Amino acid sequence: MRTIIDLPDCQIEALRLIEVRKNVSRAELVRQAIAQYVVQYAESPDAFGAWKAKTPAQKKAKDGVTIQRKLRAEWDR
């Protein structure tokens, strides 16, 4: 997939220097940088959607339905 991005001149120059040193294309450098970023900032494989455990009980529970039932049980009080 092609993507167009705008980079400041200082970053373009830095990429040019790295291109020469590593003997790879700018596109390859950008692909490598994005791959590293994704690994660093990607959520853990068992996390999905907007739910994020906030309490120790929620962190221990593996099933979202169990957490949901516990939260709804509080409504009856």
C-alpha positions as CSV (number, residue, x, y, z in Angstrom):
1,M,0.0,0.0,0.0
2,R,1.3,3.4,-0.8
3,T,1.1,6.2,1.7
4,I,2.0,9.9,1.3
5,I,3.5,11.7,4.3
6,D,5.1,15.1,4.8
7,L,8.4,15.1,6.6
8,P,10.4,18.2,7.6
9,D,13.6,18.8,5.7
10,C,15.8,17.9,8.6
11,Q,14.2,14.4,8.8
12,I,14.6,13.9,5.0
13,E,18.3,14.8,5.3
14,A,18.8,12.4,8.3
15,L,17.1,9.7,6.2
16,R,19.4,10.5,3.3
17,L,22.5,10.0,5.5
18,I,21.2,6.7,6.8
19,E,20.3,5.5,3.3
20,V,23.9,6.0,2.2
21,R,25.4,4.4,5.4
22,K,23.1,1.4,5.3
23,N,22.8,1.1,1.5
24,V,19.0,0.8,1.6
25,S,16.2,2.9,0.1
26,R,14.3,5.5,1.9
27,A,11.2,3.4,1.5
28,E,12.9,0.5,3.2
29,L,14.1,2.7,6.1
30,V,10.5,4.0,6.6
31,R,9.2,0.4,6.6
32,Q,11.8,-0.7,9.2
33,A,11.0,2.3,11.4
34,I,7.2,1.6,11.2
35,A,7.8,-2.0,12.0
36,Q,9.8,-1.1,15.1
37,Y,7.1,1.4,16.2
38,V,4.3,-1.1,15.8
39,V,6.2,-3.7,17.9
40,Q,7.0,-1.2,20.6
41,Y,3.5,0.3,20.9
42,A,1.1,-2.5,19.8
43,E,-1.3,-3.7,22.5
44,S,-0.7,-7.2,24.0
45,P,-2.3,-10.0,21.9
46,D,-5.0,-10.7,24.5
47,A,-6.2,-7.1,24.5
48,F,-9.0,-6.2,22.1
49,G,-11.3,-3.3,21.7
50,A,-11.7,-0.4,24.1
51,W,-11.8,-2.5,27.3
52,K,-8.8,-2.1,29.6
53,A,-8.6,-3.8,33.0
54,K,-8.3,-1.1,35.8
55,T,-8.6,-3.2,39.0
56,P,-6.8,-6.3,40.1
57,A,-10.0,-8.3,39.9
58,Q,-10.5,-7.2,36.3
59,K,-6.9,-8.0,35.4
60,K,-7.3,-11.6,36.8
61,A,-10.5,-12.2,34.9
62,K,-10.0,-13.7,31.5
63,D,-13.6,-13.5,30.5
64,G,-15.3,-10.2,29.7
65,V,-18.7,-11.7,30.4
66,T,-17.6,-12.5,34.0
67,I,-16.5,-8.9,34.5
68,Q,-19.8,-7.6,32.9
69,R,-21.9,-9.7,35.3
70,K,-20.0,-8.5,38.3
71,L,-20.4,-4.9,37.3
72,R,-24.1,-5.4,36.6
73,A,-24.6,-7.1,40.0
74,E,-23.6,-3.8,41.6
75,W,-26.7,-2.2,40.1
76,D,-29.0,-4.3,42.2
77,R,-27.7,-2.9,45.5
